Amino acid sequence: SRPPRRRTLARAAGQCRLGRSREDGERVARRSVAVICIRTRSHAGAITPRYWGATLSLNSRFAPVLKRRPGVQEGLILSTCNRVEVSVTADDGADVESAVQGFIADARQVERGWVSPYLYAFDGPDAIRHLFRVASSLDSMVVGEPQILGQFKDAVRAAETAGTLGLHLNKLFQRTFAVAKTVRTETDIGASTVSMAAAAVQLAGRIYPSIAEQAILFIGAGEMVELCASHFAAHHPKRITFANRTAAHAQHLADRFLGRVIALNDVQAQLPLHDIVVCCTASPLPIIGKGIVESALAARKVRGLTIVTNNAGSGEFASRR
């Protein structure tokens, strides 16, 4: 039998609609209930996306508050290391963008004018297309990374628990998951293992002859650091060190990956002793500043220093050497 025809990523996630056919999807989009998605943009140096996400990820606490906004009928909050997205259904004609802006401003206890420059909205079919692209990892910093779909499913479960996921959002996200599965199985987007963690290891592999000869410092103890540590530990580095504001969380990772723990205040002194640094925290301020890096490079003399960061304070995922 003939193999299934391969779809392009654009067709798989860009042209699908909610429902079993294009006409069905457009009929849903024309209903009195609209779907709005607002996502934070990452601006270098802006204290925004993950600072909000540290709180907004708690669907059980904030999704019911979102649902009480004028015109909002259903709500779901997706919070990852580089995005905060609020998806809602609302009464026809409701000013949903204003309602969600007010919700975020109140949640972070800031003025609306401080929030609005970092937001943009999708409405109706554009919102559906956007969610399909995000869940399919077409909108990720590392295209094809598989973590986003799991984060979406966690957000849906949290919204269900909070009682803010109704018929329309539930149908939309079930269709979103089906589209993401189609993209992953009928295209080559998942042909190789890609993620932030895998990209960091690949980068280090191009810089150093052997990761096994390098000392690695992980700052933070969240999901991304754990994933990075798992990838790097597979190469048996010379030394693994963890630093985190909560020492118990760092110790948990150190026990798992046979590493050691240092206090966050000791990072500056310990930085010159490491070759690779992975920093991923929810801190609104940079953990490793320019002065600390310059001091470490001076102490290391001719030996370079590779820093991979997805820190909220930096607003970017970058490598510096």
GIGIJO-V199049 format. One line per field, one symbol per residue. phi: phi as a letter, one per 20 degrees, with the letter a starting at -180 (. if undefined). A space follows every 10 residues. Layout:
# GIGIJO-V199049
phi=???
This chain:
# GIGIJO-V199049
phi=.fffffefff ffdedfcfpe bffffffffe ffedddcccf eedgneecgf fffgdffegf edfffffefg nedcbbddcc fcbccddbdb fgnfefgfff gffffffelc fgffegfdcb ccclgfffff fffffemede fdfnfeffff ffffffffff ffmdddgfff ffffffffff ffffedcefd fcfcagffff fffffeedfb ffedecdddo beffffffff ffffelffbc cccbfeffff ffffffdldc ccfffeggfe gfececcdcb ceffdfedeg fffffffffe leefcdcdcc fgfembdbcc b
